[in-house]
Amino acid sequence: MTPGYLPPEWAPQAAVVLTWPHAHGDWADTLGETETEFVGFAAAIAAREPLIVACHDAAHRRHVAERLTHASVPQARLTLAIAPSNDVWVRDHGPLTVLRDGWRVALDFRFDGWGGKYRAELDNTVTAVLAGQGALGTLGLEALPWVLEGGNIEVDGQGTLLATRPCLMSQTRNDPAAAQALLAALPTLLGVTRLLWVDRGDVLGDDTDGHIDTLARFCDPHTLAYTCADTADRAQHAALDGLEEQLRALRRADGRPYQLVPLPVPAPLYDADGRRLPANYANFLIVNGAVLVPTYGDANDATALARLGDCFPDRAIVPVPARAIVGQNGSLHCASMQIPAAP
């Protein structure tokens, strides 16, 4: 097989995919607030590139169309498809698109609800259903036998892949033999030549076994923005212990250290049951011409926006409220999946 190439998130994009929240799952109690934030998120994306939305059924599609029309989202940039889902986290159940032989191919990895923690039988079919309806355009589709979640891989576009070991090597996702087969296949599938492991640090409330997109993100091939709690937040500071030290020990392909940019952690947020939510700023989404950054009505929002502005001087830094979205343990990056532009 000809090796593929997974472009970094800052490469030109053709579209972003969202799976829209609905009342048939965990969002029922907070659907109003969540949809308001999703509409704002969708509008911020569609202002810059096309948007593909997976809707649960025909009635849901009509409802989503009304919400987005009311928000003045341009119809020419909107594709609404019917693809039933368990949840909204398309970063993990959506298409991971690579370039291969001058074509774009959507890799459809298995999704098992983060190691069987949640129901995922519908989520596991979303990519194939979207492709079958033509919602993914001219993308080819390739089904793969392994579990690989897009939220746990970061690439720099120059052959380096960054991932957390506890997630990627979890035996609830792939048995040991399958995990080794997946690792062996990554250079061909994604066009990577180096795998850098992170196995320290956790964002409290995270239920993915430590996705990298809550901990450390490439802003360019030599810069990593990472989650860094203040010592006053004792619990979160302790949970992130060792992350910064491990990132400082990583080296670029040329042997140089990465430039590290700390992102603060919002003041603790809790759900109605008193459970801490995994609010963080590393879960931003890069789109054409902008970076969409989750905000939580916290004093640290401004600090995070400013620091990411320094990382992306040529892009607009757009705050997107995500307080309701994080109520189900994810944020903007978790809830979206970009499709790179054709080569």
DAHU-V462456 format. One record per backbone hydrogen bond with DSSP energy under -1.0 kcal/mol. CO is the residue of the C=O (numbers start at 1). NH is the residue of the N-H. Records with the same first field share a line. If there is no record, write none. Layout:
CO: NH / NH
//
This chain:
5: 99
8: 11
12: 341
15: 339
16: 52
17: 337
18: 54
25: 28
27: 30
30: 34
31: 35
32: 36
33: 37
34: 38
35: 39
36: 40
37: 41
38: 42
39: 43
40: 44
41: 45
42: 46
43: 47
45: 48 / 49
50: 16
51: 79
52: 18
53: 81
54: 20
55: 83
57: 61
58: 62
59: 63
60: 64
61: 65
62: 66
63: 67
64: 68
65: 69
66: 70
67: 71
68: 73
69: 72
74: 77
75: 78
77: 51
79: 53
81: 55
88: 90
89: 92 / 93
90: 94
96: 107
98: 105
99: 5
100: 103
103: 100
104: 140
105: 98
106: 142
107: 96
108: 144
112: 116
113: 117 / 118
120: 124
122: 125
123: 126
125: 129
126: 130
127: 131
128: 132
129: 133
130: 135
131: 134
134: 137
136: 139
140: 106
142: 108
146: 110
149: 152
150: 153
151: 213
154: 162
159: 193 / 194
160: 156
161: 196
162: 154
163: 198
164: 168
165: 169
167: 170
170: 173 / 174
175: 179
176: 180
177: 181
178: 182
179: 183
180: 184
181: 185
182: 186
185: 189
186: 190
187: 191
188: 4
190: 6
194: 161
196: 163
198: 165
203: 206
211: 214
212: 215 / 216
215: 227
217: 225
220: 223
222: 259
223: 219
224: 261
225: 217
226: 263
230: 233
232: 234
233: 237
234: 238
235: 239
236: 240
238: 241
240: 243
242: 246
243: 247
244: 248
245: 249
252: 255
256: 252
259: 224
261: 226
263: 228
269: 277
271: 274
275: 271
277: 279
283: 333
285: 292
287: 290
289: 316
290: 287
291: 318
292: 285
293: 320
295: 322
298: 301
300: 304
301: 305
302: 306
303: 307
304: 308
305: 309
306: 310
307: 311
308: 312
312: 315
316: 291
318: 293
320: 295
322: 326
324: 327
325: 328
326: 329
331: 335
333: 336
334: 91
337: 17
339: 14 / 15
//
